[in-house]
């Protein structure tokens, strides 16, 4: 990134920097690996920057939303409603009504009560929206407990037992069209055997539905494919080929059954960096603090779930290596990006690039402490 220093020096820090060529390359790799023409919906919660979404739309992806606001944003960015799914464990009546009016492809329903509510709202509008029921498959994603979503301790989805027990109720609801089942076991999954376990579990649940006389045209296996936060240059593009192969080899699709994915982080994570400036270098006891002008308001992941991002001093040419705790200015002890990070000796005014910030960086930014919101810039 040193070649960008002149450009960076013209911009007010902190800011998000996006490598749009890497995004295009990632999307091309994704589409090349998708030899079965699976339906891929981009998880909008990862990054909702309009210029990022323009590239994703042109690559032919649909959208996975988790709020009515995200549905509205996706439509404003030109996505076809027939390629939009709406998930979320707490959909409001207003969000449901709005999505029905927009004729989105499907709701991913997370409780039996929600199913009844959608049916009532749809009946009042004389419509019959598509729904998929999210199943909690009791699969451990092997990731941080705060980004695991597929165990019985998580709030998401229903058990397969509850689904089987509700078949008669579902059949009685005349204003919904039951088209599929939906799964998502967690995020930042790098062990592909977790997805194999999911595929095997889906086969079991699907057979249970077949035994009850239900054959569905759609399966949605969610997303969760992780990225390499510690070596973003060496592994800039995830291994989509082997990811899809896990499902191709292990998931038993019915004849004509269509498979959907909801990928987010793996598409946009590596194309973004958070660029921040060193405000002060402070020594306290044995600890050297590198105090930067970006904080947890600009990148929440480290404070939320102890996430580790590679940070690089892109200004210093010093050959002296120093161990630093890289911290932000927010009045919270959790406003820490790295502890014990070895960098070239750093000084006030140096620029630090916090890498792999394309997912859950800008989309989570906030004004806590009344800090101004960081802006996004781009490299073609």
C-alpha positions as a Markdown table, in Angstrom:
| # | Residue | x | y | z |
|---|---|---|---|---|
| 1 | Unk | 0.0 | 0.0 | 0.0 |
| 2 | Unk | 3.0 | 2.3 | 0.2 |
| 3 | Unk | 2.4 | 3.3 | -3.5 |
| 4 | Unk | -0.9 | 4.9 | -2.3 |
| 5 | Unk | 0.7 | 7.1 | 0.4 |
| 6 | Unk | 0.4 | 10.2 | -1.7 |
| 7 | Unk | -3.3 | 9.7 | -2.3 |
| 8 | Unk | -3.8 | 8.7 | 1.3 |
| 9 | Unk | -2.1 | 11.9 | 2.6 |
| 10 | Unk | -4.8 | 13.9 | 0.8 |
| 11 | Unk | -7.7 | 12.3 | 2.7 |
| 12 | Unk | -8.9 | 12.9 | 6.2 |
| 13 | Unk | -8.4 | 9.9 | 8.4 |
| 14 | Unk | -9.8 | 7.6 | 9.4 |
| 15 | Unk | -11.3 | 6.3 | 6.2 |
| 16 | Unk | -12.2 | 3.0 | 4.5 |
| 17 | Unk | -10.2 | 2.1 | 1.3 |
| 18 | Unk | -11.6 | -0.3 | -1.1 |
| 19 | Unk | -9.7 | -2.2 | -3.8 |
| 20 | Unk | -12.4 | -2.6 | -6.5 |
| 21 | Unk | -10.1 | -4.6 | -8.8 |
| 22 | Unk | -9.7 | -7.2 | -6.0 |
| 23 | Unk | -13.5 | -7.2 | -5.5 |
| 24 | Unk | -14.0 | -7.8 | -9.3 |
| 25 | Unk | -11.4 | -10.6 | -9.2 |
| 26 | Unk | -13.2 | -12.2 | -6.2 |
| 27 | Unk | -16.5 | -12.0 | -7.9 |
| 28 | Unk | -15.0 | -13.5 | -11.0 |
| 29 | Unk | -13.5 | -16.4 | -9.0 |
| 30 | Unk | -16.8 | -17.0 | -7.3 |
| 31 | Unk | -18.7 | -17.2 | -10.5 |
| 32 | Unk | -16.1 | -19.4 | -12.1 |
| 33 | Unk | -16.3 | -21.8 | -9.2 |
| 34 | Unk | -20.1 | -21.9 | -9.4 |
| 35 | Unk | -20.2 | -24.6 | -12.1 |
| 36 | Unk | -23.6 | -25.8 | -11.0 |
| 37 | Unk | -25.4 | -22.4 | -11.4 |
| 38 | Unk | -26.2 | -22.3 | -7.7 |
| 39 | Unk | -28.1 | -19.1 | -6.6 |
| 40 | Unk | -25.8 | -16.9 | -4.6 |
| 41 | Unk | -27.3 | -14.1 | -2.6 |
| 42 | Unk | -24.9 | -11.5 | -1.2 |
| 43 | Unk | -25.3 | -10.9 | 2.5 |
| 44 | Unk | -25.9 | -7.2 | 2.6 |
| 45 | Unk | -25.1 | -6.8 | 6.3 |
| 46 | Unk | -21.4 | -7.4 | 5.5 |
| 47 | Unk | -21.1 | -4.1 | 3.5 |
| 48 | Unk | -23.8 | -1.9 | 2.1 |
| 49 | Unk | -21.6 | 0.7 | 0.3 |
| 50 | Unk | -23.4 | 1.6 | -3.0 |
| 51 | Unk | -20.3 | 1.3 | -5.1 |
| 52 | Unk | -19.5 | -2.1 | -3.7 |
| 53 | Unk | -23.1 | -3.2 | -4.4 |
| 54 | Unk | -23.0 | -1.9 | -7.9 |
| 55 | Unk | -20.1 | -4.4 | -8.7 |
| 56 | Unk | -22.0 | -7.2 | -6.9 |
| 57 | Unk | -25.2 | -6.6 | -8.8 |
| 58 | Unk | -23.4 | -6.5 | -12.2 |
| 59 | Unk | -21.8 | -9.8 | -11.3 |
| 60 | Unk | -25.3 | -11.3 | -11.2 |
| 61 | Unk | -25.7 | -12.0 | -7.5 |
| 62 | Unk | -28.9 | -11.7 | -5.5 |
| 63 | Unk | -29.3 | -10.2 | -2.0 |
| 64 | Unk | -29.7 | -11.6 | 1.5 |
| 65 | Unk | -31.4 | -9.0 | 3.7 |
| 66 | Unk | -32.0 | -9.0 | 7.5 |
| 67 | Unk | -34.2 | -6.0 | 7.8 |
| 68 | Unk | -36.8 | -4.0 | 5.9 |
| 69 | Unk | -34.2 | -1.2 | 5.6 |
| 70 | Unk | -31.9 | -3.5 | 3.8 |
| 71 | Unk | -34.6 | -4.6 | 1.4 |
| 72 | Unk | -35.3 | -0.9 | 0.6 |
| 73 | Unk | -31.6 | -0.2 | 0.2 |
| 74 | Unk | -31.2 | -3.3 | -2.1 |
| 75 | Unk | -34.1 | -2.1 | -4.3 |
| 76 | Unk | -32.7 | 1.4 | -4.5 |
| 77 | Unk | -29.4 | 0.0 | -5.7 |
| 78 | Unk | -31.1 | -1.8 | -8.6 |
| 79 | Unk | -31.4 | -5.4 | -7.4 |
| 80 | Unk | -34.4 | -7.3 | -8.7 |
| 81 | Unk | -36.9 | -8.1 | -5.9 |
| 82 | Unk | -37.2 | -11.6 | -7.3 |
| 83 | Unk | -33.5 | -12.1 | -6.2 |
| 84 | Unk | -34.0 | -10.8 | -2.7 |
| 85 | Unk | -34.5 | -13.0 | 0.5 |
| 86 | Unk | -35.4 | -11.5 | 3.9 |
| 87 | Unk | -34.2 | -13.2 | 7.0 |
| 88 | Unk | -34.1 | -12.1 | 10.6 |
| 89 | Unk | -35.3 | -13.4 | 13.9 |
| 90 | Unk | -37.4 | -10.4 | 14.8 |
| 91 | Unk | -39.2 | -9.1 | 11.7 |
| 92 | Unk | -41.7 | -6.4 | 12.5 |
| 93 | Unk | -45.2 | -6.3 | 11.0 |
| 94 | Unk | -44.2 | -3.2 | 9.0 |
| 95 | Unk | -41.1 | -5.0 | 7.5 |
| 96 | Unk | -43.1 | -8.0 | 6.6 |
| 97 | Unk | -45.8 | -5.9 | 4.9 |
| 98 | Unk | -43.2 | -3.9 | 3.0 |
| 99 | Unk | -41.4 | -7.0 | 1.7 |
| 100 | Unk | -44.7 | -8.6 | 0.7 |
| 101 | Unk | -45.6 | -5.5 | -1.3 |
| 102 | Unk | -42.2 | -5.5 | -3.0 |
| 103 | Unk | -42.7 | -9.2 | -4.1 |
| 104 | Unk | -39.4 | -10.4 | -2.9 |
| 105 | Unk | -38.3 | -13.9 | -3.7 |
| 106 | Unk | -38.7 | -15.4 | -0.2 |
| 107 | Unk | -38.9 | -14.9 | 3.5 |
| 108 | Unk | -36.5 | -17.0 | 5.6 |
| 109 | Unk | -38.9 | -17.6 | 8.6 |
| 110 | Unk | -37.4 | -18.2 | 12.0 |
| 111 | Unk | -40.3 | -19.3 | 14.2 |
| 112 | Unk | -43.7 | -20.9 | 13.8 |
| 113 | Unk | -45.4 | -17.8 | 15.2 |
| 114 | Unk | -43.7 | -15.7 | 12.6 |
| 115 | Unk | -45.1 | -18.0 | 9.9 |
| 116 | Unk | -48.6 | -17.4 | 11.2 |
| 117 | Unk | -48.1 | -13.6 | 11.3 |
| 118 | Unk | -46.8 | -13.6 | 7.7 |
| 119 | Unk | -49.8 | -15.6 | 6.6 |
| 120 | Unk | -52.2 | -13.1 | 8.4 |
| 121 | Unk | -50.5 | -10.0 | 6.8 |
| 122 | Unk | -50.4 | -11.7 | 3.4 |
| 123 | Unk | -54.1 | -12.6 | 3.7 |
| 124 | Unk | -55.0 | -9.0 | 4.4 |
| 125 | Unk | -53.2 | -8.0 | 1.1 |
| 126 | Unk | -54.6 | -10.9 | -0.9 |
| 127 | Unk | -51.1 | -12.2 | -1.6 |
| 128 | Unk | -49.2 | -15.5 | -1.1 |
| 129 | Unk | -45.5 | -14.9 | -0.6 |
| 130 | Unk | -42.8 | -17.6 | -0.8 |
| 131 | Unk | -41.4 | -18.7 | 2.5 |
| 132 | Unk | -38.5 | -20.9 | 3.6 |
| 133 | Unk | -38.3 | -22.1 | 7.2 |
| 134 | Unk | -34.9 | -21.7 | 8.9 |
| 135 | Unk | -33.8 | -24.8 | 10.7 |
| 136 | Unk | -31.4 | -24.8 | 13.5 |
| 137 | Unk | -29.5 | -28.0 | 12.7 |
| 138 | Unk | -27.5 | -28.2 | 16.0 |
| 139 | Unk | -24.2 | -28.0 | 14.1 |
| 140 | Unk | -21.2 | -26.5 | 15.8 |
| 141 | Unk | -19.5 | -24.0 | 13.4 |
| 142 | Unk | -16.2 | -24.2 | 15.4 |
| 143 | Unk | -15.9 | -20.4 | 15.4 |
| 144 | Unk | -16.3 | -17.7 | 18.1 |
| 145 | Unk | -19.3 | -18.2 | 20.2 |
| 146 | Unk | -20.7 | -14.8 | 19.3 |
| 147 | Unk | -20.8 | -15.6 | 15.6 |
| 148 | Unk | -22.1 | -19.1 | 15.9 |
| 149 | Unk | -25.8 | -19.4 | 14.9 |
| 150 | Unk | -26.6 | -23.1 | 14.4 |
| 151 | Unk | -26.6 | -24.6 | 17.9 |
| 152 | Unk | -29.6 | -25.0 | 20.2 |
| 153 | Unk | -28.3 | -22.2 | 22.4 |
| 154 | Unk | -28.7 | -19.7 | 19.6 |
| 155 | Unk | -31.8 | -17.6 | 19.0 |
| 156 | Unk | -32.0 | -18.4 | 15.3 |
| 157 | Unk | -34.3 | -20.8 | 13.5 |
| 158 | Unk | -36.4 | -23.7 | 14.8 |
| 159 | Unk | -35.5 | -27.4 | 15.4 |
| 160 | Unk | -36.3 | -30.0 | 12.9 |
| 161 | Unk | -38.6 | -31.6 | 15.5 |
| 162 | Unk | -40.6 | -28.4 | 15.7 |
| 163 | Unk | -40.8 | -28.3 | 11.9 |
| 164 | Unk | -42.1 | -31.9 | 11.7 |
| 165 | Unk | -44.6 | -31.2 | 14.4 |
| 166 | Unk | -45.9 | -28.2 | 12.6 |
| 167 | Unk | -46.4 | -29.7 | 9.1 |
| 168 | Unk | -50.2 | -29.9 | 9.4 |
| 169 | Unk | -50.3 | -26.2 | 10.6 |
| 170 | Unk | -48.1 | -25.1 | 7.7 |
| 171 | Unk | -50.3 | -26.9 | 5.2 |
| 172 | Unk | -53.4 | -25.1 | 6.7 |
| 173 | Unk | -51.9 | -21.7 | 6.1 |
| 174 | Unk | -53.3 | -20.7 | 2.7 |
| 175 | Unk | -51.6 | -17.4 | 2.2 |
| 176 | Unk | -48.0 | -18.7 | 2.3 |
| 177 | Unk | -46.2 | -20.7 | -0.3 |
| 178 | Unk | -43.8 | -23.1 | 1.5 |
| 179 | Unk | -40.9 | -23.5 | -1.0 |
| 180 | Unk | -37.8 | -24.5 | 1.0 |
| 181 | Unk | -35.8 | -24.8 | 4.2 |
| 182 | Unk | -32.9 | -22.5 | 5.2 |
| 183 | Unk | -29.8 | -23.1 | 7.2 |
| 184 | Unk | -26.9 | -20.9 | 8.5 |
| 185 | Unk | -24.6 | -22.3 | 11.2 |
| 186 | Unk | -22.2 | -19.3 | 11.7 |
| 187 | Unk | -19.6 | -17.0 | 10.3 |
| 188 | Unk | -15.9 | -17.0 | 9.6 |
| 189 | Unk | -15.8 | -20.8 | 9.1 |
| 190 | Unk | -12.5 | -21.9 | 7.7 |
| 191 | Unk | -12.8 | -25.7 | 8.4 |
| 192 | Unk | -14.8 | -27.0 | 5.5 |
| 193 | Unk | -15.7 | -30.2 | 7.3 |
| 194 | Unk | -18.2 | -28.1 | 9.2 |
| 195 | Unk | -20.1 | -27.6 | 5.9 |
| 196 | Unk | -19.8 | -31.3 | 5.2 |
| 197 | Unk | -21.5 | -32.0 | 8.6 |
| 198 | Unk | -24.2 | -29.5 | 7.6 |
| 199 | Unk | -24.8 | -31.2 | 4.3 |
| 200 | Unk | -25.1 | -34.6 | 5.9 |
| 201 | Unk | -27.6 | -33.1 | 8.5 |
| 202 | Unk | -29.6 | -31.5 | 5.8 |
| 203 | Unk | -29.9 | -34.8 | 4.0 |
| 204 | Unk | -31.4 | -36.3 | 7.2 |
| 205 | Unk | -33.9 | -33.5 | 7.7 |
| 206 | Unk | -34.9 | -33.6 | 4.0 |
| 207 | Unk | -35.6 | -37.3 | 4.2 |
| 208 | Unk | -37.8 | -36.6 | 7.3 |
| 209 | Unk | -39.8 | -34.1 | 5.2 |
| 210 | Unk | -40.1 | -36.6 | 2.3 |
| 211 | Unk | -41.4 | -39.2 | 4.8 |
| 212 | Unk | -44.2 | -36.6 | 5.6 |
| 213 | Unk | -45.0 | -36.1 | 1.9 |
| 214 | Unk | -43.1 | -32.9 | 1.4 |
| 215 | Unk | -40.7 | -32.3 | -1.4 |
| 216 | Unk | -39.4 | -28.7 | -1.6 |
| 217 | Unk | -38.1 | -27.0 | -4.7 |
| 218 | Unk | -35.4 | -24.9 | -2.9 |
| 219 | Unk | -32.7 | -25.5 | -0.3 |
| 220 | Unk | -30.8 | -22.5 | 1.2 |
| 221 | Unk | -27.5 | -23.5 | 3.1 |
| 222 | Unk | -26.7 | -19.9 | 4.1 |
| 223 | Unk | -23.1 | -18.7 | 4.1 |
| 224 | Unk | -20.3 | -18.4 | 6.7 |
| 225 | Unk | -17.2 | -19.1 | 4.6 |
| 226 | Unk | -14.3 | -17.3 | 6.3 |
| 227 | Unk | -11.3 | -15.3 | 5.1 |
| 228 | Unk | -7.6 | -15.2 | 6.1 |
| 229 | Unk | -7.3 | -12.2 | 8.4 |
| 230 | Unk | -3.7 | -12.7 | 9.2 |
| 231 | Unk | -2.4 | -13.1 | 5.6 |
| 232 | Unk | -4.7 | -11.0 | 3.5 |
| 233 | Unk | -2.2 | -10.6 | 0.6 |
| 234 | Unk | -1.3 | -14.3 | 0.5 |
| 235 | Unk | -5.0 | -15.4 | 0.6 |
| 236 | Unk | -6.8 | -12.5 | -1.0 |
| 237 | Unk | -9.5 | -14.7 | -2.6 |
| 238 | Unk | -11.2 | -17.5 | -0.7 |
| 239 | Unk | -11.3 | -21.1 | -2.1 |
| 240 | Unk | -14.8 | -21.0 | -3.5 |
| 241 | Unk | -14.1 | -24.0 | -5.7 |
| 242 | Unk | -13.6 | -26.4 | -2.7 |
| 243 | Unk | -16.4 | -24.7 | -0.8 |
| 244 | Unk | -19.0 | -25.4 | -3.5 |
| 245 | Unk | -17.5 | -28.9 | -4.0 |
| 246 | Unk | -18.3 | -29.8 | -0.3 |
| 247 | Unk | -22.0 | -29.3 | -1.0 |
| 248 | Unk | -21.8 | -30.8 | -4.5 |
| 249 | Unk | -20.2 | -34.0 | -3.1 |
| 250 | Unk | -22.2 | -34.4 | 0.1 |
| 251 | Unk | -25.7 | -32.8 | -0.4 |
| 252 | Unk | -28.3 | -35.0 | -1.9 |
| 253 | Unk | -30.5 | -32.6 | -3.9 |
| 254 | Unk | -33.8 | -33.8 | -5.2 |
| 255 | Unk | -34.4 | -33.8 | -9.0 |
| 256 | Unk | -34.8 | -30.2 | -10.1 |
| 257 | Unk | -34.2 | -28.9 | -6.6 |
| 258 | Unk | -32.4 | -25.5 | -6.6 |
| 259 | Unk | -29.6 | -24.6 | -4.1 |
| 260 | Unk | -29.1 | -21.2 | -2.6 |
| 261 | Unk | -26.1 | -19.6 | -0.8 |
| 262 | Unk | -25.8 | -16.4 | 1.2 |
| 263 | Unk | -22.2 | -15.3 | 1.1 |
| 264 | Unk | -21.0 | -12.0 | 2.5 |
| 265 | Unk | -17.6 | -11.7 | 4.2 |
| 266 | Unk | -15.9 | -14.0 | 1.7 |
| 267 | Unk | -16.9 | -11.7 | -1.1 |
| 268 | Unk | -16.0 | -8.3 | 0.3 |
| 269 | Unk | -13.8 | -8.8 | 3.4 |
| 270 | Unk | -10.4 | -8.6 | 1.8 |
| 271 | Unk | -11.1 | -5.8 | -0.6 |
| 272 | Unk | -11.3 | -3.2 | 2.2 |
| 273 | Unk | -8.9 | -1.6 | 4.7 |
| 274 | Unk | -9.4 | 0.9 | 7.4 |
| 275 | Unk | -6.7 | 3.6 | 7.1 |
| 276 | Unk | -5.9 | 5.5 | 10.3 |
| 277 | Unk | -3.3 | 7.9 | 11.6 |
| 278 | Unk | -1.1 | 7.7 | 14.6 |
| 279 | Unk | -2.0 | 10.4 | 17.1 |
| 280 | Unk | 0.4 | 9.6 | 19.9 |
| 281 | Unk | 2.9 | 7.0 | 21.0 |
| 282 | Unk | 2.8 | 6.5 | 24.7 |
| 283 | Unk | 4.8 | 4.1 | 27.0 |
| 284 | Unk | 3.1 | 2.9 | 30.2 |
| 285 | Unk | 5.1 | 0.4 | 32.2 |
| 286 | Unk | 6.3 | -2.2 | 29.8 |
| 287 | Unk | 3.6 | -1.4 | 27.2 |
| 288 | Unk | 4.0 | 0.8 | 24.2 |
| 289 | Unk | 0.7 | 2.3 | 23.1 |
| 290 | Unk | 0.1 | 3.3 | 19.5 |
| 291 | Unk | -2.9 | 5.6 | 19.8 |
| 292 | Unk | -4.6 | 6.0 | 16.4 |
| 293 | Unk | -7.6 | 8.2 | 15.3 |
| 294 | Unk | -9.8 | 5.2 | 14.3 |
| 295 | Unk | -11.7 | 3.5 | 17.0 |
| 296 | Unk | -14.3 | 0.8 | 17.7 |
| 297 | Unk | -16.8 | 3.2 | 16.1 |
| 298 | Unk | -15.1 | 2.6 | 12.8 |
| 299 | Unk | -14.3 | -1.1 | 13.2 |
| 300 | Unk | -16.3 | -2.9 | 15.9 |
| 301 | Unk | -15.2 | -6.5 | 15.4 |
| 302 | Unk | -12.2 | -6.5 | 17.8 |
| 303 | Unk | -14.3 | -5.0 | 20.6 |
| 304 | Unk | -17.3 | -7.2 | 19.8 |
| 305 | Unk | -15.7 | -10.6 | 19.6 |
| 306 | Unk | -11.9 | -10.3 | 20.0 |
| 307 | Unk | -11.4 | -10.3 | 16.2 |
| 308 | Unk | -7.8 | -10.1 | 15.0 |
| 309 | Unk | -7.0 | -7.9 | 12.0 |
| 310 | Unk | -3.5 | -7.5 | 10.5 |
| 311 | Unk | -2.3 | -3.9 | 11.0 |
| 312 | Unk | 0.6 | -2.5 | 9.0 |
| 313 | Unk | 2.5 | 0.8 | 9.3 |
| 314 | Unk | 2.6 | 1.9 | 5.7 |
| 315 | Unk | 4.6 | 5.1 | 6.4 |
| 316 | Unk | 7.6 | 3.9 | 8.4 |
| 317 | Unk | 10.8 | 2.8 | 6.8 |
| 318 | Unk | 12.5 | 2.1 | 10.2 |
| 319 | Unk | 14.4 | -1.2 | 10.5 |
| 320 | Unk | 13.8 | -1.1 | 14.3 |
| 321 | Unk | 10.9 | -3.4 | 15.3 |
| 322 | Unk | 8.8 | -2.5 | 18.4 |
| 323 | Unk | 5.9 | -4.2 | 20.1 |
| 324 | Unk | 2.7 | -2.0 | 20.3 |
| 325 | Unk | -0.8 | -2.2 | 21.6 |
| 326 | Unk | -2.7 | -0.4 | 18.8 |
| 327 | Unk | -5.6 | 1.4 | 20.5 |
| 328 | Unk | -8.3 | 3.9 | 19.5 |
| 329 | Unk | -9.5 | 7.2 | 21.1 |
| 330 | Unk | -13.0 | 6.0 | 22.2 |
| 331 | Unk | -13.6 | 6.1 | 26.0 |
| 332 | Unk | -13.9 | 2.4 | 26.4 |
| 333 | Unk | -11.1 | 0.0 | 27.6 |
| 334 | Unk | -12.3 | -2.4 | 24.8 |
| 335 | Unk | -11.3 | 0.1 | 22.1 |
| 336 | Unk | -8.2 | -2.0 | 21.2 |
| 337 | Unk | -7.3 | -3.2 | 17.7 |
| 338 | Unk | -4.1 | -5.3 | 18.5 |
| 339 | Unk | -2.1 | -6.2 | 21.5 |
| 340 | Unk | 1.6 | -6.9 | 21.3 |
| 341 | Unk | 1.7 | -6.2 | 17.6 |
| 342 | Unk | 5.3 | -5.9 | 16.2 |
| 343 | Unk | 5.6 | -3.0 | 13.8 |
| 344 | Unk | 8.4 | -0.9 | 12.5 |
| 345 | Unk | 9.2 | 1.9 | 15.0 |
| 346 | Unk | 6.2 | 4.3 | 14.7 |
| 347 | Unk | 5.7 | 8.0 | 15.3 |
| 348 | Unk | 3.0 | 10.6 | 15.3 |
| 349 | Unk | 1.5 | 11.1 | 11.8 |
| 350 | Unk | 2.3 | 7.6 | 10.5 |
| 351 | Unk | -0.4 | 5.9 | 8.6 |
| 352 | Unk | -1.6 | 2.5 | 9.8 |
| 353 | Unk | -3.6 | 0.2 | 7.5 |
| 354 | Unk | -6.0 | -2.2 | 9.3 |
| 355 | Unk | -6.6 | -4.9 | 6.7 |
| 356 | Unk | -9.5 | -7.2 | 5.9 |
| 357 | Unk | -12.0 | -4.5 | 6.9 |
| 358 | Unk | -14.3 | -4.8 | 3.9 |
| 359 | Unk | -16.8 | -6.9 | 5.9 |
| 360 | Unk | -18.5 | -5.6 | 9.1 |
| 361 | Unk | -16.4 | -2.4 | 9.0 |
| 362 | Unk | -18.2 | 0.4 | 7.3 |
| 363 | Unk | -21.6 | -1.2 | 7.7 |
| 364 | Unk | -21.2 | -1.2 | 11.5 |
| 365 | Unk | -19.8 | 2.3 | 11.9 |
| 366 | Unk | -21.5 | 4.5 | 14.5 |
| 367 | Unk | -21.3 | 7.9 | 16.2 |
| 368 | Unk | -20.6 | 6.8 | 19.8 |
| 369 | Unk | -18.8 | 9.6 | 21.6 |
| 370 | Unk | -20.3 | 11.8 | 18.8 |
| 371 | Unk | -17.4 | 10.8 | 16.6 |
| 372 | Unk | -17.9 | 11.7 | 12.9 |
| 373 | Unk | -18.5 | 8.8 | 10.5 |
| 374 | Unk | -15.6 | 7.7 | 8.5 |
| 375 | Unk | -15.9 | 7.9 | 4.7 |
| 376 | Unk | -15.2 | 5.3 | 2.0 |
| 377 | Unk | -12.8 | 5.8 | -1.0 |
| 378 | Unk | -11.8 | 3.5 | -3.8 |
| 379 | Unk | -9.0 | 2.2 | -6.0 |
| 380 | Unk | -10.1 | 0.9 | -9.4 |
